[in-house]
Amino acid sequence: MARNLLAVKAFLCVLVLTSGGYLYLNDMLGSRAARLFQLAEGLTPPPRLGEMYDVVEMSDLAPVTSVPPTNATPVTLIPPTNTTPVTLIPPTNTAPITLIPPSRRVRYANLSGLGFPLPVLTCQPKGRLGNLMGEYATLWSLRRSYHVTALVSPKMKTSLRMFPSLSLPALGAPAAPPGAPGPSPRQHPRVEWRKVGRSGGSYYNFSLVETAAAGLLGPHHFQIQNSPFEMQLFGRFKDDLRREFTFSEGLRDQAQRFLSQVKQGQRARGVPGAEPMWVGLHKLFRGGLPGVGFLERAMAHFREKLGGGVAFVAASDDPRFIKATLSRHADVYFAPGKPPELDMAVLASCNHSIITLGSFSFWTGFLTGGEVVYPDVRFRRPYRFARKMYEAAHLDNFTPLPA
């Protein structure tokens, strides 16, 4: 009897150990299999312990970070999946925001080799007048939004010499030779410029630039590439940017003389009324979007709104085309045609604007300050000068019309 009882006990012990080992192995294999299936399906595996906390880049420079209040929830660069992610372009029903909140930004106590607080931003000057203005406005807006050091290259400063009120300091070096990409390491041997530009596979995603401005990419010197045009930041600083882009006195005088000559021509033809309501009109190239029908609708909009005292001043990259298209209208006059800064000064001196596509056209409307009518173009991919972008920038004086 005792011998049989001992055999039963031994069997039960073996059974318990076998089942426990089976459960342990099943749990291990199951968890590993689940992780493999997650990876195979393109899902992110569960975070390791070190991934559950913010990792701050350590350097030999002592960073000065802003400490958030103790009752505030820490903000991470990559938000948890159960919260709404911070987007670069805010919803149209909220106030404009920056990508990186103040509680997340980092400042460094050390100075750069140029004598400025780190990080330092500059921009590779690229494109014509409208693009260069967008690059400068992006630098200026980043400086105001993130309190970061922003410098312009001598080449950009020279290209924007028609705006003597520009306040961003320039790199203290001789102008770069033609074709050079802004400040070069030869001009500042102790400075290494790190390139930063668009990211995420999108032509208009410059979130990495804001990350650098917030100090999250380290205490370095960054040169912005790819011709940034961060319109969503411009809307917050409309009046400030208009002051930055104040034309030189000589250009302002030329623009006023042109408008005075147009007014004298009106009186000579017996056009009644006092000072006309000027509406600037800019068409980018010939043909394409928007068509001539948009220009007709936009002019009809202002004729109905302003009455008989309206006068249109038209300019284009193709002056011959715009004259052939609109010369049949008695209330349309044509800008001088060159240089481009004079055309922009004339259009910016008007009361209201009709713009089409492109950066030059955008700035003629932005600088005017009155109502700006633009074509409501629809593309499959995001486009910088489309309705969604204007509304995201909170440019409330911009009115869409069918293209």
Secondary structure, DSSP 4 states (H G I P E B T S, - for coil): -HHHHHHHHHHHHHHHHHHHHHHHHHHHHHHHHHHHHHHHTTPPPPPPGGGGS--PPP-SS-EEEPPPPTTSPPPPSS--TTSPPP-SS--TTS----SS-GGG-EEESSB-TTSSBSSEEEE---SSHHHHHHHHHHHHHHHHHH--EE-B-HHHHHHTTT-TT--SPBPSSPPPPTT--SS-TTTSTT--EEEE---TT-TT--HHHHHHHTTTT-S-EEEE-S----HHHHGGGHHHHHHHTPPPHHHHHHHHHHHHHHHHHHHHTT--SSS-EEEEEEE-SSSSSS-HHHHHHHHHHHHHHHGGGEEEEEEESSHHHHHHHHTT-TTEEE----SHHHHHHHHHTSSEEE--SSHHHHHHHHHH-S-EEEEE---SS--TTSHHHHHHTT-TTEEEEE-
